[in-house]
Amino acid sequence: MKAPTLEQSTQFLFEFLTSFPLITPFPDPVMPGSLGVEAIIELMQTYALNKDLGAGFRNPKFGQIQSEVKWKYRGQINPLNKQMSLDVHITAIKDEDGKRIIVGDANLSKDGLRIYEVKDIAICIEEA
């Protein structure tokens, strides 16, 4: 299976995340912040696929890794916003305990304004 490009992944995530119906009893149609963090994780996974970071594993899968993530939310995405964009700066790729760990710092923006800052977010690749 060929990995999607970063542009394709970002477009898919934006369409996916903005397609959610209102899931709260309150008239507040905003995207939950956790979905923005999930979008960052999925972008890191796309990076790992594009860079073939699962090479060397017989049957690789993405896993969870304990890390102390720091984040700041400074705004919300709502139906009036036209664009969501992400950037992740990979700060470390290391092998520990049979896992390949990818660590990064990320930003999420709406219409060109940064609203999330996430530091030390980590994913791992491990044997299935």
trRosetta pair geometry for C-beta under 8 A, 3 or more apart (Angstrom, degrees):
i j d omega theta_ij theta_ji phi_ij phi_ji
3 46 6.5 139 179 -155 111 66
3 49 3.6 158 -111 132 137 118
3 50 5.0 -145 105 -70 145 61
4 8 4.0 -120 -179 90 111 126
4 9 4.9 139 99 -56 122 84
4 12 7.1 0 157 -4 170 140
4 46 6.3 -53 70 -135 89 115
5 8 4.6 96 53 6 80 102
5 9 6.9 -146 92 -5 42 87
5 50 7.6 75 -125 -98 41 131
6 9 5.7 -55 -147 38 32 112
6 10 6.2 33 156 -20 66 106
6 43 7.1 53 -144 -151 89 91
6 46 6.0 133 -102 125 62 132
6 47 7.3 37 -92 -76 108 73
6 50 7.2 -36 -49 -36 86 159
7 10 5.9 -54 -145 36 28 110
7 11 6.4 28 156 -17 63 108
8 11 5.9 -58 -148 38 29 110
8 12 6.2 30 155 -19 65 108
9 12 5.7 -55 -146 37 30 111
9 13 6.2 29 157 -18 65 107
9 42 6.8 -170 -178 136 115 100
9 43 6.2 140 125 -107 131 65
9 46 4.3 -27 -79 -94 169 161
10 13 5.8 -55 -146 37 29 110
10 14 6.4 30 156 -20 64 105
10 43 6.9 41 -80 -102 79 111
10 85 6.9 20 -169 -133 134 60
10 86 6.1 -158 -119 34 105 101
11 14 5.8 -54 -148 35 30 110
11 15 6.4 25 156 -13 64 107
12 15 5.9 -61 -150 41 29 107
12 16 6.0 28 154 -20 67 112
13 16 5.5 -56 -141 40 30 112
13 17 5.8 21 164 -14 67 111
13 39 4.6 109 179 -134 137 101
13 42 6.1 161 -92 85 127 138
13 43 7.3 -47 -28 -58 161 90
13 84 7.7 -105 110 94 96 125
13 86 7.6 -7 86 -5 150 137
14 17 6.2 -59 -139 41 24 103
14 18 6.1 6 166 -4 62 115
14 83 7.3 -28 -139 -152 148 52
14 84 4.8 172 -114 51 99 105
15 18 6.4 -67 -139 46 22 98
15 19 6.2 29 159 -34 61 113
16 19 6.0 -63 -153 22 25 114
17 20 6.8 -32 -172 -7 39 109
17 31 5.7 40 163 -139 104 137
17 35 5.1 139 -135 154 108 126
17 36 7.6 84 -151 -76 153 54
17 39 6.2 -27 -55 -68 145 125
17 77 7.7 33 133 96 121 151
17 84 7.0 -45 74 46 136 165
18 31 7.0 -59 -91 -75 58 125
18 77 7.6 -96 -91 144 91 124
18 79 7.5 120 -161 -109 101 61
18 84 7.4 -177 -48 -5 113 129
20 23 6.5 -48 166 -20 111 115
20 31 7.1 113 45 -117 127 77
20 35 7.5 -114 -13 -93 151 163
22 27 7.7 -12 -155 -128 152 45
22 28 7.9 133 -144 65 109 46
22 29 5.1 -70 -90 -102 105 86
24 28 6.1 -29 79 55 140 96
29 78 5.9 94 96 -151 80 89
29 79 5.6 -1 119 -16 129 111
30 76 4.2 -29 -151 175 138 129
30 77 6.4 124 -163 71 78 49
30 78 4.9 -50 -100 -85 73 83
31 35 5.4 -100 173 66 99 132
31 36 6.7 104 121 -47 119 92
31 76 7.1 162 46 -175 71 79
31 77 4.2 -6 26 72 121 108
31 78 7.4 -147 -4 -78 77 36
32 35 5.1 98 70 -4 82 101
32 36 7.9 -148 104 -2 51 82
33 36 5.5 -50 -161 30 48 114
33 37 6.7 44 146 -15 72 100
33 73 5.3 -48 -121 -98 139 143
33 76 7.9 -82 -68 -111 85 75
33 116 7.1 146 -151 -96 94 125
34 37 5.5 -51 -151 37 42 112
34 38 6.3 47 148 -22 68 102
35 38 5.3 -47 -145 36 37 116
35 39 6.5 46 150 -25 64 98
36 39 5.5 -47 -151 29 34 115
36 40 6.8 37 148 -19 62 100
36 77 7.2 144 -73 0 117 127
36 84 7.9 -132 -115 -164 93 132
36 108 4.8 135 -172 128 116 177
36 116 5.3 157 139 -27 141 160
37 40 5.5 -49 -155 31 38 114
37 41 6.6 40 147 -19 66 101
37 71 7.0 -47 -93 -97 116 166
37 116 7.5 -145 -68 -175 70 152
37 118 6.5 132 -117 -93 86 150
37 121 7.5 -169 -158 -118 91 141
38 41 5.5 -50 -150 35 37 114
38 42 6.3 34 153 -17 67 105
39 42 5.7 -55 -147 39 32 110
39 43 6.4 36 152 -22 64 104
39 84 7.6 -32 169 138 171 133
39 86 6.0 -156 131 -66 110 146
39 108 6.9 92 79 -110 125 129
40 43 5.7 -52 -149 34 32 112
40 44 6.6 33 151 -18 63 103
40 86 6.0 -170 -94 -151 68 132
40 88 6.2 131 -159 -80 85 115
40 106 4.5 103 -144 138 128 169
40 108 6.6 -94 -62 -58 106 111
40 116 7.8 -121 -47 112 133 137
40 118 5.9 56 180 46 176 153
40 121 6.1 31 128 104 128 171
41 44 5.7 -55 -154 35 33 112
41 45 6.5 34 148 -20 65 104
41 121 7.0 -119 -80 164 74 128
41 123 6.0 123 -152 -71 85 123
42 45 5.4 -47 -147 34 38 115
42 46 6.5 44 151 -22 65 100
43 46 5.5 -48 -150 32 35 115
43 47 6.6 41 149 -21 63 100
43 86 5.2 -147 -50 113 162 144
43 88 5.4 159 111 -12 121 132
43 106 7.6 128 70 -127 132 134
44 47 5.5 -47 -151 32 36 116
44 48 6.5 38 150 -20 65 103
44 88 5.7 -142 -75 176 82 170
44 90 7.7 129 -130 -90 92 94
44 102 5.9 161 179 112 113 129
44 104 6.0 -165 -104 21 119 139
44 106 7.9 -86 -53 -69 107 134
44 121 7.2 -149 -42 112 153 112
44 123 5.1 150 114 8 131 133
45 48 5.5 -51 -149 35 35 113
45 49 6.5 35 152 -18 65 103
45 62 5.6 -23 -117 -90 116 151
45 123 6.3 -106 -69 155 77 170
46 49 5.7 -53 -149 36 33 111
46 50 6.2 30 154 -17 66 108
47 50 5.8 -59 -146 39 29 109
47 51 6.1 10 161 -3 66 114
47 53 8.0 31 119 -9 73 132
47 88 6.8 -112 -30 79 148 131
47 90 6.7 -174 150 -59 154 127
47 102 7.4 163 91 -179 117 153
48 51 6.2 -65 -140 49 26 99
48 53 4.2 -76 -156 40 79 128
48 54 6.9 79 155 -35 102 85
48 62 7.5 126 74 -94 153 104
48 102 5.8 -121 -79 -31 113 160
48 123 7.1 -106 -33 92 146 128
48 125 6.3 172 -178 -53 141 124
49 52 7.5 24 -179 -76 32 39
49 53 7.7 -62 -52 28 21 88
49 54 7.5 7 -104 -2 54 116
52 55 4.8 37 151 -32 100 112
53 93 6.9 -118 -130 -149 129 132
53 100 5.7 -175 163 130 102 149
53 102 6.7 34 163 -64 169 126
53 125 5.9 164 117 -6 99 152
54 57 5.2 -69 -176 37 75 120
54 60 3.5 -165 -157 68 116 172
54 100 7.5 -156 -96 39 42 143
54 125 5.1 -140 -96 -167 77 147
56 100 7.9 108 68 -52 123 131
57 60 3.7 98 85 -70 142 93
57 100 7.7 -108 -42 -4 120 118
57 125 6.4 -133 -22 145 152 108
57 126 7.3 150 -122 172 143 18
57 127 5.7 -165 -158 -84 107 68
58 127 6.5 27 47 -125 88 106
59 127 5.9 64 65 -158 80 74
59 128 4.3 -81 126 33 106 108
60 125 5.1 -2 -164 -178 116 108
60 126 7.2 135 -145 72 67 21
60 127 6.9 -64 -99 -100 44 38
60 128 6.9 76 134 -28 8 91
61 125 7.2 158 77 -153 28 64
61 126 6.4 -34 63 68 77 69
61 127 7.4 32 21 152 89 16
61 128 4.2 92 -17 -82 124 90
62 123 6.0 -25 -158 177 106 117
62 124 7.2 132 -160 79 57 47
62 125 6.2 -44 -99 -98 52 63
63 99 6.8 -90 57 -129 132 123
63 123 7.7 137 67 -179 47 70
63 124 4.8 -36 67 79 93 100
63 125 7.1 131 15 -125 88 14
63 126 4.5 -1 -4 20 140 120
64 123 7.8 -61 -115 -137 36 60
64 124 7.2 8 101 31 9 103
65 99 6.8 156 -92 145 117 153
65 101 5.7 117 -129 -122 169 104
65 122 4.9 -76 81 120 123 115
65 123 6.6 137 16 -159 113 16
65 124 4.2 107 -49 -23 122 119
67 103 7.0 171 -131 -114 154 103
67 120 5.8 -159 160 148 118 97
67 121 7.1 127 93 -148 140 24
67 122 3.9 114 -26 22 158 127
68 120 6.2 3 83 113 66 144
69 118 6.4 -12 -174 -169 107 94
69 119 7.1 152 -162 76 56 54
69 120 5.6 -160 -110 89 49 85
69 121 5.1 47 -121 -92 117 65
69 122 7.5 -140 -72 10 97 78
70 118 7.4 155 85 -157 49 46
70 119 4.3 -10 62 56 99 107
70 120 6.2 59 15 33 86 109
71 116 6.4 -12 -169 -170 109 92
71 117 6.5 167 -151 87 58 53
71 118 4.4 -8 -103 -105 101 72
71 119 7.1 -172 -75 18 50 68
71 121 8.0 47 -68 -64 108 108
72 116 7.0 161 82 -153 55 45
72 117 4.7 8 47 50 100 98
73 76 7.9 40 173 -72 115 63
73 115 6.7 13 -163 154 61 82
73 116 5.7 -13 -106 -102 62 78
74 114 7.2 46 53 115 131 72
74 115 4.9 -141 68 -150 80 55
74 116 7.3 -164 21 -70 78 32
74 117 7.6 39 -9 -4 114 94
75 110 6.6 -125 112 29 128 126
75 113 6.9 23 28 116 166 117
75 115 3.5 -89 54 -131 103 120
76 115 7.2 -149 -24 178 17 149
77 81 5.2 -80 -152 32 75 155
77 84 5.9 8 -119 -89 146 118
77 110 5.0 -178 -99 -92 86 136
77 115 7.4 170 -50 65 79 156
78 81 5.9 116 56 -7 54 98
81 84 6.9 66 132 -60 131 80
81 110 4.6 -52 -143 -173 144 116
81 111 5.4 -130 -147 -29 86 107
82 111 5.7 79 42 -92 86 98
83 110 7.0 149 85 -160 56 48
83 111 5.6 118 50 -84 85 49
83 112 7.5 50 76 -31 120 67
84 108 6.8 -8 -173 -175 96 95
84 109 7.1 158 -158 84 48 52
84 110 5.7 -21 -101 -102 68 69
85 108 7.4 165 85 -156 44 50
85 109 4.9 -11 60 59 91 101
85 112 7.8 37 23 -81 129 40
86 106 6.6 -11 -170 -170 94 111
86 107 7.1 164 -153 86 49 55
86 108 5.3 -15 -102 -105 78 73
86 109 7.7 -171 -75 20 32 73
87 106 6.6 173 90 -148 48 65
87 107 5.3 6 53 51 91 95
88 104 4.6 36 179 149 99 150
88 105 7.3 156 -157 79 57 37
88 106 4.4 -20 -103 -98 75 97
88 121 7.9 -83 -134 64 112 122
89 104 5.8 159 77 -161 43 92
89 105 4.9 -13 58 60 101 89
89 106 7.3 -172 19 -78 66 46
90 93 6.6 12 169 -45 125 96
90 102 6.3 -52 -137 -170 110 95
90 103 7.2 106 -161 77 64 47
90 104 4.7 -53 -102 -91 44 106
91 103 5.2 -59 65 106 94 95
91 104 5.6 152 4 -113 83 39
91 105 5.9 65 -37 -11 124 91
91 120 7.7 -55 49 -96 145 55
92 101 7.3 0 114 108 102 96
92 102 7.5 170 92 -151 60 34
92 103 4.2 13 53 46 98 115
93 100 6.8 2 -174 180 88 95
93 101 7.2 169 -151 85 42 54
93 102 5.4 -2 -106 -105 80 71
93 103 7.7 -158 -69 23 39 72
94 100 7.6 170 88 -154 31 54
94 101 5.2 -16 64 58 80 101
94 103 7.8 6 13 -1 100 111
95 99 7.1 168 -151 84 56 41
95 100 5.5 -29 -96 -100 74 65
95 101 7.4 169 -93 13 21 80
96 99 5.9 -22 71 60 67 89
96 101 5.9 -3 26 -7 106 126
98 126 6.4 64 123 -139 89 92
98 127 6.8 -47 163 1 116 106
99 124 4.4 -1 177 -176 123 131
99 125 6.7 151 -164 71 69 45
99 126 4.6 -31 -108 -83 88 98
100 124 6.4 149 75 -161 47 70
100 125 4.4 -6 55 52 104 101
100 126 7.6 -168 23 -66 67 52
101 122 5.9 -5 -172 -168 99 118
101 123 7.7 165 -152 86 55 38
101 124 4.9 -29 -98 -100 64 93
102 122 6.7 156 81 -152 48 64
102 123 5.3 -11 59 61 100 84
102 124 7.1 172 16 -92 73 38
102 125 7.6 53 -14 -13 107 93
103 120 6.1 -20 -168 -149 110 56
103 121 7.2 153 -154 78 58 40
103 122 4.6 -21 -99 -96 75 93
104 121 5.8 -31 67 64 76 88
104 122 7.7 149 17 -86 63 47
105 117 7.9 -5 -179 -175 93 80
105 118 6.9 172 -158 93 50 59
105 119 5.1 -2 -119 -119 94 60
105 120 7.0 14 -82 -34 75 41
105 121 7.5 133 -101 17 27 87
106 116 7.6 -4 112 113 93 103
106 117 7.6 165 89 -156 53 39
106 118 4.5 -4 59 59 96 105
106 121 6.0 -23 6 24 118 136
107 114 5.0 -45 -171 -134 119 116
107 116 6.6 153 -159 84 44 68
107 117 5.7 -10 -104 -104 77 64
107 118 7.6 -169 -74 22 31 75
108 114 7.3 113 74 -149 37 66
108 115 6.2 -53 95 63 85 81
108 116 3.9 19 41 45 106 114
108 118 7.7 44 -10 -7 99 109
109 112 6.0 -12 160 -157 131 8
109 113 5.8 157 -159 73 91 31
109 114 4.8 -53 -91 -88 91 49
109 115 6.4 125 -125 6 38 79
110 113 5.9 -25 66 59 69 88
110 115 5.6 10 7 -5 101 134
114 117 6.7 47 162 -63 121 89
118 121 5.0 22 144 -37 118 125
